Amino acid sequence: MFPMRNARTALRKRNRGVSLIELLVAILVMGIGVLGITGLQLVSLQNNRSALLRAEAVQLAYDMMDRVRANPTGTPLGMPYSGLALTDTPPASTDCNANNCSDADMVTFDQAVWKCSLGGFNDDNECIDLRTNGVLPPITEQPGLPDGDGSIAVDNATGVVSIVVQWTAQDGAAQSITLNSRT
């Protein structure tokens, strides 16, 4: 009877160390899993931010296309909007919300409001005036895209309006979308 008891005591002593090692392995596996989930969450947040910027860029392109369609002067239709290039500052304009404007005045007003909405020219005097006069919401409510800019071109032969919206992604790469449509 005594030899059995010594065997059980010896077995219990060996099992104590094994449960501590199991616990350490479980903590290690759990830690690796948590790190993996955290990494997936970070990538998901970055992709959501990228999708948000792209959706905003598409919305801004459609906004300008709607402005061109609402004021279809010139031949081909929408031609006065053409020639607004990337890096062009917003043109000086008359507030067409508060004043009666000609079709030409409406073109420069639309271009100025659109360029200021893109976000790359928030410090431009024309954009500051448009925000001060209540034409555009404050920068805190609608800052636009990071380094946002845009261009408008109309093909004389086909009458196709091309609107490009460009911005800087989180990784510093330039991103852009192009919207082509006949007016």
MOUR-V129615 format. One record per residue. N is the residue number from 1. RES is the residue in three letters. OMEGA is omega in whole degrees, 0 to 359 (NA if undefined). Layout:
BEGIN
n=(N N)
res=(RES RES)
omega=(OMEGA OMEGA)
END
This chain:
BEGIN
n=(1 2 3 4 5 6 7 8 9 10 11 12 13 14 15 16 17 18 19 20 21 22 23 24 25 26 27 28 29 30 31 32 33 34 35 36 37 38 39 40 41 42 43 44 45 46 47 48 49 50 51 52 53 54 55 56 57 58 59 60 61 62 63 64 65 66 67 68 69 70 71 72 73 74 75 76 77 78 79 80 81 82 83 84 85 86 87 88 89 90 91 92 93 94 95 96 97 98 99 100 101 102 103 104 105 106 107 108 109 110 111 112 113 114 115 116 117 118 119 120 121 122 123 124 125 126 127 128 129 130 131 132 133 134 135 136 137 138 139 140 141 142 143 144 145 146 147 148 149 150 151 152 153 154 155 156 157 158 159 160 161 162 163 164 165 166 167 168 169 170 171 172 173 174 175 176 177 178 179 180 181 182 183)
res=(MET PHE PRO MET ARG ASN ALA ARG THR ALA LEU ARG LYS ARG ASN ARG GLY VAL SER LEU ILE GLU LEU LEU VAL ALA ILE LEU VAL MET GLY ILE GLY VAL LEU GLY ILE THR GLY LEU GLN LEU VAL SER LEU GLN ASN ASN ARG SER ALA LEU LEU ARG ALA GLU ALA VAL GLN LEU ALA TYR ASP MET MET ASP ARG VAL ARG ALA ASN PRO THR GLY THR PRO LEU GLY MET PRO TYR SER GLY LEU ALA LEU THR ASP THR PRO PRO ALA SER THR ASP CYS ASN ALA ASN ASN CYS SER ASP ALA ASP MET VAL THR PHE ASP GLN ALA VAL TRP LYS CYS SER LEU GLY GLY PHE ASN ASP ASP ASN GLU CYS ILE ASP LEU ARG THR ASN GLY VAL LEU PRO PRO ILE THR GLU GLN PRO GLY LEU PRO ASP GLY ASP GLY SER ILE ALA VAL ASP ASN ALA THR GLY VAL VAL SER ILE VAL VAL GLN TRP THR ALA GLN ASP GLY ALA ALA GLN SER ILE THR LEU ASN SER ARG THR)
omega=(179 180 178 182 178 180 179 180 179 180 179 180 179 183 181 180 182 181 177 177 177 179 179 177 179 178 178 179 179 179 178 178 179 177 178 179 178 177 178 179 179 178 178 178 178 179 177 178 179 179 178 179 179 179 178 178 178 179 179 177 178 177 180 179 177 178 178 180 180 181 188 178 176 178 353 182 180 184 181 180 184 176 175 187 172 181 173 177 178 180 175 186 173 178 182 173 183 184 171 184 172 178 179 177 179 178 181 177 179 180 181 181 181 180 179 179 183 174 182 183 183 181 180 182 180 179 178 179 180 178 179 181 176 178 177 177 178 181 181 180 182 183 183 181 175 183 184 179 181 177 178 176 177 177 182 185 186 183 180 177 178 179 179 173 184 178 180 179 181 180 178 180 177 177 176 172 178 178 178 180 171 180 NA)
END
